[in-house]
Amino acid sequence: MYVRSVGAGSAEGGLDAANILKPALARGSLRCIGATTLDEYRKHVESDPAFARRFQSVLVEEPGEAEVVSWLRGLAPRYQQHHGVRFTEGALRAAATCAAR
């Protein structure tokens, strides 16, 4: 299972993702990848040690534009073939620039 925002639904006294997932994670009946921002992690995950210890943190830095362009160059041939289009180098660079905003 992939949970995009592990702090989702957090509210005072409310049922949030952590309280829904903890029993299954503790039993080992659920494998889960959670994604969140550093601020949300600190607010919702670190503040719940029982929930936090059921995950291993992996900090993923945002890639730079040059790295994104490199990835797009590698992916472009498959998308070009599938969609019957061509991507220019300028289009790949523009996509990376727009994504960085």
Secondary structure by P-SEA (a helix, b strand, c coil): cccccccccccccccccccccaaaaaaccccbbbbbcaaaaaccccccaaaaaabbbbbbccccaaaaaaaaaaaaaaaaaaacccccaaaaaaaaaaaac
